[in-house]
Amino acid sequence: MDGPDDASGPGRVGWLGRDQIRAAALAIIALSVLWRAQVASRGFLAADDYVMISQAAESELTVEHLLSLYNNHLMPGGRLLIWLITEYVGMAYWPYVLLMATGQAILGLTFFRLLRRLLRPSWLLLLPLGALMFSPLTLEATSWWAVGVNMLPMQIAMVLAVGAQVGYVQTRRKRHLVTLALSVLLGLAFFEKAILVVPLVFLLTAALYANGGFFRTIWTTIRRWWPSWLLLTALSLGFLAAYLTRSESSLRRPASAGEVFTFITQMLGSTVVPGLLGGPWQWLGAGDGAPVAAPPELGTWIAWTIFVALVWATVRRSRRAGRAWLLLGAYLVLVAAMLAATRLGSTFSGVAGGVPRYVSDVVVVAAICLGVAVVGLARPPRVRDDAAAPAEAATPPAKTELAEPVRTGQPTVAARLGVIHAEAPVDPAPVPAPQGSNPPPAGDPDSDTTDGDAPEAGDPSPATPHRRAADDQPADAAPPPPETTPSESPMPPFPGVAERYREAVHVALALVLVAVCLGTVWTTSRYSDEWAVKSSRSYIDTVRIEMASAPPDTVFFDGPVPNEVVPDLSRPYNLQSRFFRALGTRPTYVDEADHLSVLDSLGRIQVATVIGSTIQPGPQEGCGYLIASGQTVRMPLNEPRDDWHWVVRIGYLSSADGTATLRFGTGTATFPVKKGLNQRFFRIVGGGDAVELTVTGSDVSLCTNEIAIGNPAPRPE
């Protein structure tokens, strides 16, 4: 006889239908991935992306290239991905959009798995999941590759590491330690900031799974789970030794205490808190890069009011919620200290606190803390350690199925051979607490006990058994109610609130949630509009079109791309010869030519001239300066030039072919002279307020009144 869950039966319930929370979570993750991919696809590569692509195009796939630092960042995993895409696809954006969308999907799935392990079963699990998946603070990580290649792996590593540690705390199985180590290594392979995963795991364990005062909590955490800390300490020391031997110190000293205060208030007031509640609602454009948070003052105050109210309400509900928010505060201190030590005291310190990508990892911690505060910790499973696992696995199925009913005293429904059976559990004698006390169930992490040595799941020391009811209570005393699981007896959302006000409170909470969702939609839409404006995309597209129709003899002098495409700070990787190295059809660059072309700021090919200092008009009417064969003539400039790399253009009329030598300060350049009216472009390194020209050759005389020293530019029409 077939049961209702048989895959071939007409009443089959699907994999998603059996778990509606999981179905809703997968829908949230899918919506987030598609939405973020749409936002990312509106933009293009930007700034640092081109530098890393150029470095990949210039290098072979070697260990030295993978371990080389970029802006003092060690990211071998990211360099490997960029090299593979550059080698086999070229300068394209879609592979990076696909990788970021994949990373967002992996982050969502692993985070939901963590929530199922960490928190009580509840529809409220979707709240922290949505907070992470849609937070505007992570928009850069899913749209700008230079951010996503660092931040998405770090966020995934944070989730995996926390999940592994929670699994180890709950079960004491050694395989979770292996997962913990691999998770940290994953993050460090893409971003050295992932070293913060180590203190995060410790702080989370102490805040959520150890009881007592501050010092007792720390000692309990170290003593109970010392294998985790030994492993993480070894990994941290090994990574720091490898990183510090290759890196240059990026530590800076803030200019003043006011700079630090401005940074902290900006980071918390303008970025973190508004961003966690759907803000910042307004963005400040930053060229081709991602915009900076610029929330309105009213929105900031409203966000802080909601945040403080949420913390107050959840702390009143459970003391464990207070520990969760302290965990968030502690991680914020770590992030702020790292940013203050590396970002302040620089040119951009005034806006450092308003850059969301600097605090994208905070969203993961905030989502975890929100889940703990609102939903509550799951009760640890009662399992043995690794030594007892084989014996436990050998337990007959019938006894295993009755284990939970025996403990809880609740009936169960079991299906065997296609028949549904309602079975009454063995009814053990009630086990009340001693008179005058009401202790929480052993191993319940949400309890308010302060005994740091209370045994928990996996602890080899068993709890002291309770005395039977007959030993402590009179015969006419009513037996205590059976113990219930957290999902069966949820804690009231706001204890102390009168029943007549609870409906109003629930309506207010629903309105706040709707407002946060609408704010998130608005903020994301405004970010999408800013991200869609890309000078580099139109520049590259125009260059491709222009090069496809240009004559074969079109040549250029190497020079920088427009500053809005790649900033001058990235020199020499802002040079066209490096920028276009990964492009399919690259311009031809020379150092000397009779006819020169130049790319304007829009990417169009134009006839080149030189803009800069020019020689003063010569004394010979109709000739300017007359230079006969073997003679040297000095020609003053209308304004001096510093000693630097310059381009020279000379227009001349020659009586015969020959050779000329131009001297400019300490620089000298020799070029061929052709009979007739001609011009020549060439490079020179020098400086001064005059040039000297010498012509050699038989019966050569040369007239010139056009010598310019400066930089190539489009010739005015």
Wavefront OBJ file of the C-alpha trace (Angstrom):
o trace
v 0.000 0.000 0.000
v 1.388 3.408 -0.987
v 1.553 6.235 1.484
v 0.630 9.821 0.669
v 4.279 10.855 0.409
v 5.111 8.233 -2.194
v 6.693 9.917 -5.222
v 4.388 8.022 -7.585
v 1.152 8.731 -5.785
v -1.402 11.262 -7.047
v -1.319 13.156 -3.742
v 2.433 13.634 -3.811
v 3.625 16.690 -1.919
v 6.602 18.373 -3.615
v 9.960 19.055 -2.028
v 9.074 22.734 -1.620
v 5.481 22.032 -0.605
v 6.622 20.043 2.422
v 8.490 23.093 3.743
v 6.752 26.367 3.049
v 9.391 28.417 4.870
v 12.081 26.970 2.620
v 9.962 27.692 -0.456
v 9.514 31.313 0.611
v 13.239 31.636 1.373
v 14.198 30.324 -2.056
v 11.780 32.795 -3.634
v 13.395 35.659 -1.693
v 16.879 34.542 -2.760
v 15.856 34.164 -6.401
v 14.191 37.587 -6.450
v 17.271 39.173 -4.883
v 19.653 37.537 -7.375
v 17.574 38.552 -10.399
v 17.094 42.103 -9.145
v 20.759 42.590 -8.315
v 21.795 41.106 -11.677
v 19.499 43.593 -13.416
v 21.045 46.487 -11.472
v 24.568 45.285 -12.244
v 23.862 44.760 -15.955
v 22.900 48.411 -16.351
v 26.439 49.425 -15.483
v 29.851 48.359 -16.691
v 33.436 47.903 -15.589
v 34.914 50.839 -13.675
v 38.247 52.224 -12.461
v 40.022 49.442 -10.530
v 38.465 46.788 -12.773
v 40.523 48.015 -15.723
v 43.731 48.086 -13.725
v 43.342 44.461 -12.630
v 42.340 43.404 -16.152
v 45.406 45.155 -17.602
v 47.679 43.449 -15.087
v 46.147 40.091 -16.006
v 46.590 40.768 -19.723
v 50.288 41.595 -19.222
v 51.127 38.547 -17.121
v 51.248 34.814 -17.477
v 49.349 32.657 -15.018
v 52.095 32.341 -12.420
v 52.231 32.089 -8.655
v 53.998 35.439 -8.571
v 51.109 37.099 -10.395
v 48.488 35.481 -8.172
v 50.297 36.530 -4.995
v 51.124 40.056 -6.148
v 49.356 42.795 -4.199
v 46.864 45.226 -5.647
v 46.626 48.426 -3.600
v 48.090 46.361 -0.764
v 45.312 43.754 -1.135
v 46.275 40.085 -1.276
v 43.664 38.368 -3.445
v 44.999 35.305 -5.317
v 41.494 33.922 -5.808
v 40.301 37.132 -7.424
v 43.379 37.417 -9.623
v 42.836 33.866 -10.847
v 39.240 34.611 -11.893
v 40.232 37.860 -13.622
v 43.107 36.186 -15.485
v 40.882 33.387 -16.764
v 38.195 35.789 -18.001
v 40.736 38.137 -19.597
v 42.536 35.263 -21.318
v 39.478 33.505 -22.726
v 36.823 36.243 -23.010
v 38.675 39.564 -23.086
v 37.366 42.901 -21.918
v 33.737 41.984 -21.317
v 31.382 42.710 -18.462
v 28.875 39.850 -18.605
v 31.186 37.209 -17.030
v 31.626 39.403 -13.979
v 27.873 40.019 -13.693
v 27.344 36.257 -13.845
v 29.968 35.632 -11.153
v 28.487 38.281 -8.841
v 24.973 36.888 -9.308
v 26.295 33.413 -8.522
v 28.013 34.712 -5.398
v 24.788 36.397 -4.265
v 22.903 33.123 -4.740
v 25.506 31.129 -2.794
v 25.431 33.725 -0.019
v 21.658 33.497 0.248
v 21.550 29.704 0.311
v 24.329 29.355 2.878
v 22.828 32.078 5.056
v 19.402 30.446 5.072
v 21.064 27.159 6.004
v 22.794 28.951 8.877
v 19.514 30.463 10.056
v 17.870 27.022 10.140
v 20.693 25.720 12.303
v 21.081 28.771 14.517
v 17.507 29.917 15.171
v 14.173 28.491 16.206
v 11.805 27.296 13.458
v 9.665 30.283 12.525
v 8.417 32.290 9.592
v 10.396 35.150 11.112
v 13.541 33.499 9.705
v 12.674 35.301 6.490
v 13.245 38.664 8.192
v 17.055 38.387 8.614
v 17.305 36.615 5.260
v 15.580 39.500 3.495
v 17.653 42.031 5.438
v 20.844 40.491 4.067
v 19.648 39.794 0.532
v 18.238 43.275 -0.138
v 20.345 45.580 2.038
v 21.464 48.663 0.050
v 24.805 48.439 1.865
v 25.703 45.424 -0.294
v 24.752 46.943 -3.664
v 28.376 47.631 -4.581
v 29.327 44.032 -3.832
v 26.824 42.766 -6.418
v 27.391 45.380 -9.150
v 31.018 46.585 -9.078
v 33.407 43.711 -9.732
v 36.358 45.334 -7.936
v 34.228 45.280 -4.756
v 32.379 42.024 -5.326
v 35.535 39.994 -5.951
v 36.655 40.861 -2.417
v 33.435 41.244 -0.475
v 31.196 38.427 -1.721
v 33.715 35.672 -0.884
v 34.302 37.295 2.504
v 30.577 37.380 3.254
v 30.210 33.740 2.202
v 33.211 32.832 4.362
v 31.648 34.635 7.338
v 28.422 32.667 6.977
v 30.172 29.322 6.475
v 32.551 29.907 9.393
v 29.756 30.893 11.783
v 27.711 27.895 10.655
v 30.659 25.564 11.221
v 31.299 26.954 14.697
v 27.620 26.707 15.632
v 27.643 23.110 14.435
v 30.700 22.387 16.537
v 29.172 24.020 19.606
v 26.017 21.972 19.180
v 27.567 18.599 18.350
v 31.316 18.684 19.151
v 31.966 16.851 15.891
v 35.458 17.415 14.504
v 34.292 17.722 10.915
v 32.920 21.148 11.766
v 36.441 22.278 12.663
v 37.603 21.291 9.178
v 34.772 23.314 7.658
v 35.666 26.228 9.927
v 39.288 26.223 8.732
v 38.337 25.936 5.059
v 35.814 28.761 5.408
v 38.401 31.156 6.831
v 40.899 30.182 4.124
v 38.249 30.841 1.472
v 37.764 34.390 2.698
v 41.503 35.053 3.014
v 42.070 33.834 -0.560
v 40.023 36.797 -1.806
v 40.406 39.539 0.823
v 42.804 40.035 3.705
v 40.011 41.771 5.639
v 38.509 38.306 6.068
v 40.876 37.972 9.026
v 37.992 39.629 10.931
v 36.099 36.349 10.607
v 38.318 34.976 13.372
v 37.295 37.464 16.103
v 33.722 37.344 14.808
v 33.485 33.593 15.423
v 34.880 34.008 18.936
v 32.626 36.951 19.815
v 29.531 35.198 18.464
v 30.271 32.046 20.438
v 30.822 34.025 23.617
v 27.734 36.187 23.166
v 25.299 33.435 22.235
v 26.549 30.230 23.843
v 28.327 31.180 27.068
v 26.637 32.616 30.161
v 27.745 34.692 33.095
v 29.508 38.003 33.488
v 32.100 39.352 31.099
v 35.181 37.563 32.432
v 33.299 34.355 33.183
v 31.871 34.374 29.638
v 35.306 34.803 28.086
v 36.826 32.061 30.226
v 33.959 29.670 29.542
v 34.232 30.297 25.814
v 37.969 29.653 25.788
v 37.761 26.558 27.973
v 34.831 24.814 26.319
v 35.694 25.340 22.679
v 39.476 25.655 22.799
v 40.042 23.476 19.671
v 38.369 26.179 17.577
v 40.561 28.917 18.977
v 43.728 26.863 18.623
v 42.912 26.204 14.966
v 41.944 29.803 14.181
v 44.999 31.197 15.964
v 47.310 28.991 13.898
v 45.601 30.035 10.657
v 45.712 33.719 11.595
v 49.386 33.708 12.511
v 50.308 31.837 9.340
v 48.361 34.231 7.117
v 49.654 37.363 8.837
v 53.229 36.139 8.497
v 52.736 35.547 4.760
v 50.872 38.804 4.175
v 53.098 41.149 6.168
v 56.241 39.920 4.418
v 54.791 40.987 1.043
v 52.807 44.095 1.892
v 53.719 47.668 2.595
v 52.281 49.243 5.684
v 49.002 50.993 4.878
v 48.574 52.387 8.372
v 47.921 56.122 8.521
v 47.677 58.614 11.310
v 44.473 60.688 11.479
v 45.075 64.397 11.178
v 43.028 65.224 14.289
v 40.527 63.894 16.776
v 37.846 65.796 14.871
v 38.606 63.747 11.775
v 38.052 60.539 13.734
v 34.813 61.861 15.233
v 33.523 62.915 11.806
v 34.378 59.507 10.399
v 32.594 57.613 13.189
v 29.456 59.759 13.066
v 29.404 59.544 9.282
v 29.876 55.785 9.233
v 27.201 55.064 11.849
v 24.833 57.964 11.255
v 24.899 58.238 7.458
v 25.782 54.734 6.332
v 25.295 51.767 8.678
v 22.039 52.505 10.514
v 20.180 54.119 7.573
v 21.505 51.380 5.276
v 20.204 48.625 7.538
v 16.735 50.193 7.385
v 16.408 50.768 3.652
v 18.523 53.912 3.297
v 20.323 56.058 2.440
v 17.533 57.015 -0.055
v 19.870 59.569 -1.688
v 23.245 59.033 -3.367
v 26.126 61.335 -4.220
v 27.548 60.518 -7.659
v 31.229 59.550 -7.899
v 31.887 59.335 -11.638
v 32.187 55.823 -13.002
v 32.611 54.423 -9.498
v 29.808 53.597 -7.108
v 27.970 56.534 -5.515
v 28.436 57.587 -1.902
v 25.680 57.534 0.718
v 24.119 60.951 1.312
v 20.937 60.427 3.374
v 18.656 63.345 4.246
v 18.854 64.432 7.860
v 15.205 63.586 8.535
v 15.667 60.077 7.171
v 18.695 59.562 9.370
v 16.794 60.514 12.515
v 13.855 58.286 11.599
v 16.208 55.360 10.959
v 17.894 55.826 14.310
v 14.532 56.045 16.075
v 13.383 52.762 14.533
v 16.691 51.073 15.279
v 16.722 52.142 18.938
v 13.089 51.072 19.331
v 13.880 47.667 17.829
v 16.816 47.149 20.171
v 14.803 48.235 23.210
v 11.835 46.010 22.368
v 13.905 42.902 21.669
v 16.077 43.363 24.758
v 12.947 43.556 26.918
v 11.809 40.348 25.264
v 15.004 38.374 25.848
v 18.337 39.061 27.475
v 19.972 37.011 24.736
v 18.850 39.759 22.337
v 20.921 42.218 24.328
v 23.962 40.003 23.848
v 23.221 39.830 20.125
v 23.179 43.619 19.778
v 26.387 43.830 21.821
v 27.895 41.418 19.303
v 26.942 43.784 16.486
v 28.439 46.702 18.393
v 31.677 44.817 19.020
v 32.054 43.941 15.338
v 31.364 47.553 14.373
v 34.200 48.610 16.679
v 36.555 46.186 14.897
v 35.554 47.482 11.460
v 35.756 51.130 12.518
v 39.205 50.614 14.045
v 40.506 48.942 10.880
v 39.074 51.656 8.629
v 40.309 54.488 10.839
v 43.822 53.021 10.808
v 43.950 52.592 7.021
v 41.648 55.232 5.479
v 41.944 58.337 7.630
v 44.727 60.845 7.101
v 44.370 60.553 3.314
v 42.837 62.675 0.560
v 39.543 60.798 0.746
v 39.163 60.620 4.529
v 36.386 63.220 4.412
v 34.029 60.748 2.707
v 35.440 57.466 4.049
v 32.538 57.027 6.461
v 29.981 57.371 3.671
v 31.291 54.561 1.454
v 28.958 51.541 1.809
v 31.477 48.969 0.537
v 33.640 49.558 3.598
v 30.867 48.185 5.819
v 29.261 45.565 3.555
v 30.430 42.776 5.849
v 28.593 44.407 8.769
v 25.297 43.478 7.102
v 25.988 39.765 7.629
v 26.556 40.283 11.351
v 23.556 42.593 11.635
v 21.299 40.018 9.963
v 22.491 37.291 12.341
v 21.933 39.527 15.362
v 18.495 40.537 14.104
v 17.538 36.880 13.791
v 18.748 36.041 17.293
v 16.964 39.059 18.775
v 13.637 38.498 17.011
v 13.445 34.711 16.600
v 15.649 33.329 19.363
v 18.320 30.635 19.383
v 17.469 27.084 18.502
v 17.685 24.506 21.251
v 20.881 22.512 20.736
v 20.270 18.895 19.656
v 20.968 16.224 22.249
v 23.687 14.273 20.529
v 26.742 12.443 21.709
v 30.291 13.279 20.748
v 32.211 11.579 17.934
v 33.161 8.594 20.088
v 29.528 7.728 20.689
v 28.405 8.342 17.107
v 28.733 4.719 15.902
v 26.659 3.387 18.774
v 24.066 6.064 18.175
v 23.920 5.226 14.494
v 23.212 1.589 15.403
v 20.037 2.506 17.329
v 17.018 0.676 15.878
v 14.667 2.937 13.897
v 11.745 2.314 16.197
v 13.658 3.492 19.271
v 14.976 6.531 17.432
v 11.489 7.556 16.418
v 10.296 7.333 20.011
v 13.215 9.288 21.489
v 11.626 12.724 21.095
v 8.124 11.675 22.289
v 9.638 10.061 25.370
v 11.489 13.243 26.217
v 8.645 15.645 25.535
v 5.698 13.504 26.520
v 3.883 14.403 23.281
v 2.195 11.973 20.874
v 3.791 11.348 17.532
v 2.678 10.174 14.131
v 4.805 7.523 12.426
v 4.467 6.005 8.962
v 5.606 2.460 8.285
v 4.900 0.379 5.178
v 2.504 2.975 3.837
v 0.276 3.016 6.963
v -0.010 6.029 9.247
v 0.099 5.141 12.945
v -0.737 7.353 15.901
v 1.478 6.188 18.720
v 1.252 7.104 22.375
v 4.658 7.753 23.921
v 5.970 6.122 26.983
v 4.717 8.262 29.812
v 7.580 8.886 32.198
v 7.086 10.273 35.630
v 6.917 14.074 35.634
v 10.209 15.763 36.449
v 9.409 19.064 38.135
v 11.894 21.684 39.161
v 12.733 22.131 42.845
v 10.246 24.177 44.803
v 10.682 27.876 44.465
v 12.558 27.765 41.188
v 11.789 27.420 37.517
v 15.012 26.576 35.697
v 15.076 26.523 31.914
v 15.496 23.260 30.039
v 19.089 22.042 29.958
v 20.938 23.260 26.955
v 18.484 26.022 26.065
v 20.709 28.839 24.860
v 18.002 31.452 25.237
v 17.752 30.999 28.963
v 18.689 33.762 31.345
v 20.890 31.653 33.566
v 24.200 33.135 34.548
v 25.926 29.929 35.417
v 28.824 29.825 33.028
v 29.530 26.191 33.868
v 26.063 24.872 33.087
v 26.386 21.864 30.814
v 25.268 22.199 27.228
v 24.790 19.832 24.313
v 27.928 17.927 23.673
v 29.434 18.662 27.088
v 30.822 15.408 28.527
v 29.705 16.290 32.042
v 25.995 15.412 32.464
v 23.572 17.660 34.211
v 22.536 16.804 37.733
v 19.272 14.789 37.508
v 16.140 16.319 38.972
v 14.413 14.669 41.889
v 11.101 12.975 41.297
v 7.859 14.768 42.044
v 6.967 12.494 44.967
v 10.123 13.551 46.776
v 9.450 17.278 46.596
v 5.712 17.897 46.309
v 2.655 16.978 48.320
v 0.376 14.279 47.004
v -2.311 16.722 45.963
v 0.052 18.956 43.975
v -0.733 19.148 40.291
v 2.028 17.839 38.024
v 3.876 20.471 35.971
v 3.042 20.808 32.295
v 5.213 18.810 29.941
v 8.246 20.499 28.468
v 7.591 22.002 25.064
v 9.887 22.837 22.235
v 10.562 26.468 21.331
v 8.470 26.238 18.212
v 5.486 24.944 20.179
v 5.559 27.661 22.809
v 6.823 30.855 21.274
v 7.709 33.719 23.526
v 5.217 36.584 23.375
v 6.605 39.297 21.130
v 6.268 42.152 23.605
v 5.794 41.051 27.209
v 4.315 43.671 29.465
v 2.242 45.285 26.708
v -1.433 45.259 27.518
v -3.568 42.962 25.386
v -5.607 45.864 24.082
v -2.479 47.554 22.675
v -0.913 44.520 21.030
v -2.995 44.761 17.883
v -1.942 48.388 17.470
v 1.680 47.422 18.043
v 1.455 44.707 15.417
v -0.074 47.145 12.930
v 2.706 49.640 13.655
v 5.335 46.953 13.130
v 3.756 45.970 9.817
v 3.756 49.613 8.694
v 7.420 50.003 9.653
v 8.296 46.858 7.729
v 6.426 48.113 4.666
v 8.183 51.485 4.953
v 11.593 49.790 5.127
v 10.756 47.686 2.065
v 9.607 50.719 0.093
v 12.713 52.629 1.166
v 14.884 49.736 -0.005
v 13.168 49.724 -3.399
v 13.620 53.481 -3.744
v 17.278 53.415 -2.649
v 18.113 50.526 -4.975
v 16.413 52.247 -7.901
v 18.343 55.464 -7.320
v 21.584 53.491 -7.049
v 20.749 51.690 -10.283
v 20.301 55.023 -12.070
v 23.675 56.270 -10.808
v 25.434 53.006 -11.664
v 24.038 53.003 -15.207
v 25.997 56.175 -16.097
v 29.347 54.834 -17.354
v 31.778 56.996 -19.325
v 34.094 54.043 -19.855
v 31.445 51.933 -21.586
v 30.635 54.584 -24.203
v 34.360 55.346 -24.567
v 35.241 51.694 -25.282
v 32.291 51.201 -27.625
v 33.257 54.313 -29.615
v 36.909 53.241 -29.863
v 35.857 49.826 -31.162
v 33.680 51.378 -33.858
v 36.320 53.956 -34.827
v 39.134 51.402 -35.043
v 37.055 49.112 -37.247
v 36.785 51.846 -39.905
v 40.213 53.520 -39.481
v 42.880 53.251 -42.266
v 45.598 50.637 -41.621
v 48.328 53.297 -41.252
v 46.537 55.085 -38.386
v 49.005 55.485 -35.513
v 48.889 57.091 -32.075
v 51.205 58.291 -29.357
v 50.573 56.558 -26.063
v 48.782 58.707 -23.521
v 46.288 58.512 -20.666
v 42.655 57.641 -21.117
v 40.185 60.233 -19.793
v 40.384 60.701 -16.044
v 36.738 59.729 -15.603
v 37.504 56.348 -17.193
v 40.639 55.495 -15.183
v 41.867 58.074 -12.632
v 45.370 59.506 -12.897
v 46.083 57.948 -9.495
v 46.219 54.561 -11.267
v 49.145 55.573 -13.500
v 50.740 53.854 -15.450
v 47.672 51.616 -15.878
v 45.669 54.583 -17.150
v 47.803 54.663 -20.328
v 45.965 53.709 -23.495
v 48.523 51.049 -24.426
v 47.727 49.199 -21.196
v 44.049 50.024 -21.027
v 43.373 48.554 -24.484
v 45.659 45.538 -24.120
v 42.699 43.261 -23.371
v 40.616 44.818 -26.168
v 40.155 42.717 -29.310
v 41.377 45.393 -31.756
v 44.059 47.587 -30.234
v 45.363 50.916 -31.582
v 48.946 51.043 -32.909
v 51.264 53.170 -30.793
v 54.524 54.756 -31.978
v 57.041 57.314 -30.699
v 57.631 59.180 -33.979
v 55.489 59.825 -37.052
v 54.758 62.273 -39.870
v 51.013 61.961 -39.466
v 49.582 61.348 -36.036
v 46.080 60.578 -34.814
v 44.665 60.950 -31.326
v 41.631 59.648 -29.423
v 39.510 62.413 -27.981
v 37.654 62.226 -24.668
v 34.722 60.457 -26.340
v 36.887 57.830 -28.053
v 36.731 59.327 -31.563
v 39.817 59.299 -33.814
v 40.958 62.848 -34.588
v 43.880 64.414 -36.453
v 46.511 65.304 -33.856
v 48.332 68.498 -33.063
v 50.389 69.552 -30.022
v 49.079 71.955 -27.398
v 51.721 73.689 -25.261
v 54.589 76.153 -25.671
v 55.431 77.439 -29.173
v 58.457 79.229 -30.612
v 58.240 82.975 -31.070
v 57.893 84.167 -34.694
v 61.166 84.105 -36.676
v 62.937 87.139 -38.297
v 62.762 85.917 -41.934
v 59.567 87.043 -43.670
v 57.856 84.126 -45.360
v 60.257 81.670 -43.710
v 60.471 82.339 -39.981
v 63.788 80.733 -38.979
v 66.167 79.766 -41.797
v 68.552 76.958 -40.918
v 71.209 76.118 -43.462
v 73.121 72.833 -43.587
v 75.568 72.553 -40.699
v 74.138 75.562 -38.852
v 72.457 75.695 -35.408
v 69.719 78.223 -34.717
v 68.308 79.051 -31.279
v 64.551 79.718 -31.095
v 62.990 81.080 -27.846
v 59.632 79.754 -26.570
v 56.652 81.903 -25.709
v 56.621 80.211 -22.263
v 59.109 77.846 -20.609
v 58.493 74.131 -20.045
v 59.517 72.089 -17.025
v 61.878 69.171 -17.436
v 59.472 66.386 -18.386
v 58.341 63.969 -21.091
v 56.979 66.036 -23.970
v 55.810 65.631 -27.544
v 57.228 67.960 -30.226
v 55.560 68.931 -33.474
v 57.597 70.742 -36.097
v 56.205 72.012 -39.401
v 58.895 72.866 -41.971
v 59.767 73.512 -45.630
v 62.985 71.824 -46.785
v 64.967 72.160 -50.014
v 66.183 68.547 -49.901
v 66.213 65.398 -47.821
v 68.426 65.365 -44.774
v 68.561 65.019 -41.004
v 67.776 67.475 -38.220
v 68.594 67.476 -34.490
v 66.513 69.370 -31.944
v 67.881 70.105 -28.467
v 65.631 71.113 -25.576
v 67.546 71.633 -22.378
v 69.266 68.348 -21.659
v 67.107 66.456 -24.155
v 68.056 65.721 -27.749
v 66.023 64.201 -30.599
v 67.109 63.471 -34.190
v 64.560 63.054 -36.992
v 64.601 62.720 -40.791
v 63.882 65.737 -42.984
v 62.016 65.282 -46.288
v 62.013 67.611 -49.256
v 59.025 69.904 -49.465
v 56.360 70.993 -46.981
v 56.119 68.444 -44.172
v 55.642 67.935 -40.431
v 57.089 65.594 -37.829
v 55.946 64.420 -34.389
v 58.436 62.934 -31.937
v 59.053 62.572 -28.214
v 61.681 64.363 -26.159
v 62.624 64.554 -22.486
v 63.813 67.996 -21.457
v 62.897 71.497 -20.372
v 63.797 75.165 -20.766
v 62.765 78.390 -22.462
v 64.280 77.825 -25.935
v 65.066 75.111 -28.469
v 68.036 74.705 -30.802
v 67.750 73.158 -34.258
v 70.629 71.831 -36.377
v 70.262 70.553 -39.962
v 72.756 68.237 -41.646
v 72.943 67.100 -45.246
v 74.254 68.295 -48.610
v 72.729 71.594 -49.757
v 69.850 71.392 -47.251
v 68.163 74.546 -46.070
v 65.083 74.500 -43.860
v 62.468 77.080 -42.963
v 60.255 76.720 -39.890
v 57.981 78.923 -37.890
v 55.967 76.099 -36.288
v 57.503 74.245 -33.335
v 55.240 73.311 -30.431
v 56.226 71.410 -27.271
v 53.500 69.957 -25.079
v 50.953 67.146 -25.305
v 49.091 65.730 -28.315
v 45.470 66.786 -28.686
v 42.786 66.867 -31.401
v 43.461 69.563 -33.990
v 40.857 72.339 -33.832
v 38.542 72.283 -36.798
l 1 2 3 4 5 6 7 8 9 10 11 12 13 14 15 16 17 18 19 20 21 22 23 24 25 26 27 28 29 30 31 32 33 34 35 36 37 38 39 40 41 42 43 44 45 46 47 48 49 50 51 52 53 54 55 56 57 58 59 60 61 62 63 64 65 66 67 68 69 70 71 72 73 74 75 76 77 78 79 80 81 82 83 84 85 86 87 88 89 90 91 92 93 94 95 96 97 98 99 100 101 102 103 104 105 106 107 108 109 110 111 112 113 114 115 116 117 118 119 120 121 122 123 124 125 126 127 128 129 130 131 132 133 134 135 136 137 138 139 140 141 142 143 144 145 146 147 148 149 150 151 152 153 154 155 156 157 158 159 160 161 162 163 164 165 166 167 168 169 170 171 172 173 174 175 176 177 178 179 180 181 182 183 184 185 186 187 188 189 190 191 192 193 194 195 196 197 198 199 200 201 202 203 204 205 206 207 208 209 210 211 212 213 214 215 216 217 218 219 220 221 222 223 224 225 226 227 228 229 230 231 232 233 234 235 236 237 238 239 240 241 242 243 244 245 246 247 248 249 250 251 252 253 254 255 256 257 258 259 260 261 262 263 264 265 266 267 268 269 270 271 272 273 274 275 276 277 278 279 280 281 282 283 284 285 286 287 288 289 290 291 292 293 294 295 296 297 298 299 300 301 302 303 304 305 306 307 308 309 310 311 312 313 314 315 316 317 318 319 320 321 322 323 324 325 326 327 328 329 330 331 332 333 334 335 336 337 338 339 340 341 342 343 344 345 346 347 348 349 350 351 352 353 354 355 356 357 358 359 360 361 362 363 364 365 366 367 368 369 370 371 372 373 374 375 376 377 378 379 380 381 382 383 384 385 386 387 388 389 390 391 392 393 394 395 396 397 398 399 400 401 402 403 404 405 406 407 408 409 410 411 412 413 414 415 416 417 418 419 420 421 422 423 424 425 426 427 428 429 430 431 432 433 434 435 436 437 438 439 440 441 442 443 444 445 446 447 448 449 450 451 452 453 454 455 456 457 458 459 460 461 462 463 464 465 466 467 468 469 470 471 472 473 474 475 476 477 478 479 480 481 482 483 484 485 486 487 488 489 490 491 492 493 494 495 496 497 498 499 500 501 502 503 504 505 506 507 508 509 510 511 512 513 514 515 516 517 518 519 520 521 522 523 524 525 526 527 528 529 530 531 532 533 534 535 536 537 538 539 540 541 542 543 544 545 546 547 548 549 550 551 552 553 554 555 556 557 558 559 560 561 562 563 564 565 566 567 568 569 570 571 572 573 574 575 576 577 578 579 580 581 582 583 584 585 586 587 588 589 590 591 592 593 594 595 596 597 598 599 600 601 602 603 604 605 606 607 608 609 610 611 612 613 614 615 616 617 618 619 620 621 622 623 624 625 626 627 628 629 630 631 632 633 634 635 636 637 638 639 640 641 642 643 644 645 646 647 648 649 650 651 652 653 654 655 656 657 658 659 660 661 662 663 664 665 666 667 668 669 670 671 672 673 674 675 676 677 678 679 680 681 682 683 684 685 686 687 688 689 690 691 692 693 694 695 696 697 698 699 700 701 702 703 704 705 706 707 708 709 710 711 712 713 714 715 716 717
